[in-house]
Amino acid sequence: MNINFTLIKNFKKQATSKRTPTNTNDDLLKEILSSLHNSFDYINTQFNIHESCLWVESKANLLSNKGQVNTTKYNAREILLVDLGADTYGHEFSYEHPCIVIKNEYKRVFVVPCTSQPARRNSSGQVYPDFLEGYATDGFAKTTTILLKEAKYIDKTRIKRSLGKVKQPLYDTIYNKVFESLFESKSFRIKKLEQTKSDKIEEIKKISEEKEHLQEQLNIITEQYNKLKCEYDNYIANDSDNAVNQ
């Protein structure tokens, strides 16, 4: 069904639009019904049963958590079951998935989503750098793909329950890879500065070694100079004595 977006824009521009209840505007209600009808048609023709169930659950979770606040503290390494939402764009991750906690804040957490789907691999069979694999030995219930590029902040009301904890070695790898992904330019600069520092240390070491070598040469030259100077002074002194005696 067609939606009158011009009408919608006019409603938004009204000075009292943020204070007036929706049920006082019959024309807007008609547009909302048209939008819901379009959503129903899309789900009816494009979704499978499993995705339709996920959509219903996600919408119910959204409505039940409206106005709610979750300030529970979640620790780094925790695996949480999270509703990432039904209304996503393109390849954005959606619906319920395990997520690994990276950072806890008052009402939000920074997480890395996971999936049971196999990680993408190149022609050589190597996992692409956007993914990591986790296993039961890492703290997962089954083999899991960690989606490094999907890392993001979420509101804590999206969290449904805790599923366990990731083992420290894998968590450290996840943390470092996410950091590099989010701060790629800074990470590159850090690595470049570390290399420059290493090069300068090596350069100083070589200069110190060269300085020691030059100092040894200087000592030899000084010793030779002092010896020759002493011989020369003695020669001049003897030659003067001979001249006087004659």
Secondary structure, DSSP 8 states (H G I E B T S, - for coil): ----HHHHHHHHHSTTTTTS-GGG-HHHHHHHHHHHHHHHHHHHHH--HHHHHHHHHHHHHHHHHTT--------TTEEEEEE--S---TT---SEEEEEEEEE-SSEEEEEEEESS---B-TTS-B-TTEEEE-GGGT-SS-EEEEGGG-EEEEGGGEEEEEEE--HHHHHHHHHHHHHHHTHHHHHHHHHHHHHHHHHHHHHHHHHHHHHHHHHHHHHHHHHHHHHHHHHHHHHHHHHHHHHH-
